[in-house]
């Protein structure tokens, strides 16, 4: 009898340790895993873990944030999602890519979809949707490029920082005044911090404001054709203008490295970037005196367009997808929206926060409104947008590095893009 009692106790202990009622032991291992490739915004990412601790008090599940390096993140995501093993419960990505080209996303529950649709600015409503259904939560208002200028460098060049150039012609003239060449004719200070290295998708993104200012578009309105658009006369002229910034006018340089660093180190007077760059400058280059304005216009105004409509998504094969939605529901409110974005110096998303004291005090408050009042530029939310932008970006890189002429390189890119669309 005594032996049977001991055996029963041993079995009960085993049950408790392996899962049954051992909440205190097992609960320490409960977590939701969130993947992001936004490595330039660590405070923004860490906030998920901070709020995850509050979420754990309610559910027993904390949030672990894994930052995947941006360079090559797609391959890492794809391998994990396809293999299912080691994949995250939640992730940051583009809806048309991960839910459109691939089928890795879980549709948002109806009540949460209603809440987001009621609280987003009108221009952001399509972001996070695919085929009429909402999958993702948009994570950045002001996710379009604006013109950051170094006030002190403008003054030294005899330019008025309160009267920024509004046309591309005036902008180029200002860039020439802001550029300083050494005895060999090479720039030691440039007007414009150009993006020339890294993933071709990012290079495409940074070139598109120039393309749109010339009245060009990368794809047809139905996103089903590149030839005649990616290599149109307007696009050729835009890329010629862009390449000339480096090769002819020398108001931009490939030798200055990362454009953000060049601006932060006062070696470049102007950079085009999104709302997150305000926080980056305040943290990494606090002595830079800067202002933010709408982008200069050419034949058209570039407008508030973005090649990267980032959203938070749920992996459809996650065993914890219901809890993942519960966490997203937990943070879907105006207070959390402002807190997370303010930590990193990014514009919040919810409409209720767009007139908050924090937003009104930002240097991009007026310029953001100005950009949103311009006509909506072309968008390219094609399921294969990354492949298409990569092919296009290779042409941009080729011109910047003097490896070919705009027309020939764009003809080649357009043909390649059409093959991608058809495959």
Secondary structure, DSSP 8 states (H G I E B T S, - for coil): -HHHHHHHHHHHHHHHHHTSS-HHHHGGG-EEEEEE--TT-HHHHHHHHHHHHHHHHHHS-EEEEEE--STTHHHHHHHHHHH-TT--SEEEEEHIIIIIIS--B----HHHHHHHHHHB-GGGTTTTEETTEE--EE--BT-S-EEEEEHHHHHHTT--TTS---BHHHHHHHHHHH-EE-TTS-EEEEEE----SS-HHHHHHHHHHHHHHTT--SS-TTS---TTTTTSHHHHHHHHHHHHHHHTS-SS-GGG--HHHHHHTTSEEEEEE-THHHHHHHHH-TT--EEEE---BSSS---S--S--EEEEEBTT-TTHHHHHHHHHHH-SHHHHHHHHHHHT-B--BGGGTTSHHHHTSTTHHHHHHHHHS--------TTHHHHHHHHHHHHHHHHTTSS-HHHHHHHHHHHHHHHHH-
